[in-house]
Amino acid sequence: MNRLIILVLRIILGIAFAILLTRLFHPEKGFVFIAGIAVLLVGFSYLSSAMRTRKKKEPNR
């Protein structure tokens, strides 16, 4: 898939899960907290993707 499409999907899913998690565990928190959680979720998805591709490129030890 195109990298832009992947970015948009990750952002949409990050926002959706951030809203869900925030409303379940901290309903009193505001928009800034939700946005921070969304940024963390998207960042973690890129981090896990980078680790997965790095692991595939390394030779077996």
N, C-alpha and C positions, 0 to 999 in steps of 0.2 A: 504494500500500500504506500501511497504517497506520504511523505513525512508530515506535511501540513494536515492531512486528514487524521493521522495518528495523534498529532498535537491537539487538534480540536476535540477528538474523542476523549483523550485523557483529561482535558480541561473540563469537558461536560461531565464526565464521570466523577472527577475530583470534586467539582462543585456539588453534585448530587449527593455523594457520600458524605461530604463535609456537612451539608445541611442535615442529612439524616442522623449522623453521629452527634452533632451538636444539639439537635432538638431532643435526642434520646437522653443524653448524659448531662448536658448543661443548657437547659432551655432558657436560662436567664441571660446568656451571653448574646452579644450583638453581632452586627455584620462584620466588623473587623476581625473578630475571633473566627468566624466562619471562613472568611477569606484567607486567614492565616493557615487554618487547617487544610483548606483546598490547595494552597500553594505547597504545603508539606506533602500532601498525598500525591500531587503531580510530580514533585521532586523525587519522592521515593519510588514512583513508578519508573522514572528515567534512570535512577540509580540502580534499581534491580535489573532493568534491561541492559544497562552497561555492564554490570557484573556477569550477567548471563552470557553476553556475547564475548566478554573477555575470557570466561571460563572455556568457551568452545574453541577459542583460538589458541589457548595454551596447550602444549603437548602434555601427554599423560606423564605424571611423575611417579 
